[in-house]
Amino acid sequence: MKTVSGLLTILCGLWFSASMLSSAQTSYSITDLGVINTNGYSVAKGINSNAEITGAAGINNSNSSDVFRYSNSTMISLGTLGGTSGIGNGINRYGQIAGYSQNSQGAYRAFVSSGDTLVDIGDLGGGSAVAYAINDAGQAVGSAVTSDGSNHPFLYSDGKMLDLGTLGSPEGTDWWNSAQGINEAGMVTGTSYDAQGNFFAFLWHNGKMTKMGTLGGLWSQGYAINNKGQVTGLAYTKNGSAHAFIANCATCALKDLGSFAGNTSTVWGFGINDTGVVVGQSSYKATSHAFVYSGGKIKDLNNMIPPGSGWVLLEASGINSAGQIVGMGTLNGNTRGFLLTPQ
């Protein structure tokens, strides 16, 4: 017959073992970024080294949204450029945000924030532009319509918008021509059509645009670049599926990050930090899950948060130097931006 003391020792040992197992399976704590409006939603897109976050927040079942900045556990609205919707896509270490918003005439315009004010940064002659990323020097990149109606990637620097050109995009096949990521050295990645009408990830640096290739298929797209010159994005494989990749710009050779949802899934790499950790989204049979790629493995982030949290993580959009991840998911059925912090 066991003593009460012995029984307590056994129970404590069982509790400790279960606790350690749970801890080993839970890699991130999760923070709900909240909303601006009652009956609202939020989506997080970018995070800086100070854990300041930007994205969009609006009212459920509406086409309206405000750009937001999230800092010190508080979400504040930066509004729009006068129209009904706006979104912040990138944020640098000084809190400057790059994104796009409708103006009062309904046109989509690229902006870079000054304090809490959104400032229209112009276009390439065609009346509309969108911005996706910004570096610490305040250089922003995106896509703008030119005077002949084409879409071209741009670099905004020192108050001017520079047309980066294309890989030879013929007229009528240019809707995906866009710059998506920029690092501190001013290296830019994005997507452009070539003269044959196929689209490829590109690297632009010092006035030169270089085609990056694929994973054996026909097409690729570039989404983010870190300060080591590593690019992530999406590329098609020989069997017609599309996987996230990581590429070193010294060679531009693409490495397939694989899939945790089967070989037919589509996997986007949306963000990469300076240690080469990639985050993004995997879509398989109409189901989307956020992922992280680290240590040579791609992992479903839904398996790396506390069980029973009520969260379904749908997309991871950005990651900072500390490994904190932002994105979008549902919390008890409601669309929310999230912050994951490594434990």
WOTAWO-V845219 format. One record per backbone hydrogen bond with DSSP energy under -0.5 kcal/mol. NH is the residue of the N-H (numbers start at 0). CO is the residue of the C=O. Records with the same first field share a line. If there is no record, write none. Layout:
NH->CO  CO
//
This chain:
6->2
7->3
8->4
9->5
10->6
11->7
12->8
13->9
14->10
15->11
16->12
17->13
18->14
19->15
20->16
21->17
22->18
23->19
24->20
25->21
26->24  303
27->303
28->340
30->338
32->30  336
39->36
40->57
41->334
42->55
43->326
44->53
45->53
47->51
50->47
52->69
53->45
54->67
55->42
56->65
57->40
58->63
59->38
61->58
64->83
65->56
66->78
67->54
68->75
69->52
70->68  73
73->70
75->68  73
77->66
78->66
80->101
82->101
86->99
87->54
88->86  97
89->97
91->95
94->91
97->89
98->110
99->86
100->108
101->84
102->106
103->80
105->102
108->100
109->121
110->98
111->118
112->96
113->116
116->113
118->111
119->117
120->109
123->144
125->144
128->107
129->142
131->140
132->140
134->138
137->134
139->155
140->132
141->153
142->129
143->151
144->127
145->149
146->123
148->145
151->143
152->164
153->141
154->161
155->139
156->154  159
159->156
161->154  159
163->152  161
166->192
168->192
169->193
172->169
176->173
177->175  190
178->141
179->188
180->188
182->186
185->182
187->203
188->180
189->201
190->177
191->199
193->197
194->166
196->193
199->191
200->212
201->189
202->209
203->187
204->207
207->204
209->202  207
211->200
214->235
216->235
219->198
220->233
221->189
222->231
223->231
225->229
228->225
230->246
231->223
232->244
233->220
234->242
235->218
236->240
237->214
239->236
241->264
242->234
244->232
245->254
246->230
247->252
248->228  246
250->247
251->247
252->247
254->245
255->253
256->243
264->261
265->282
266->241
267->280
268->232
269->267  278
270->278
272->276
275->272
277->292
278->270
279->290
280->267
281->288
282->265
283->286
286->283
288->281
289->312
290->279
291->298
292->277
293->291  296
296->293
298->291
300->289  298
301->289
302->299
303->300
305->27
308->305
311->329
313->311  327
314->327
315->279
316->314  325
317->325
319->323
322->319
324->339
325->317
326->337
327->314
328->335
329->311
330->333
331->309  329
333->330
335->328
337->326
338->30
339->324
340->28
342->26
//
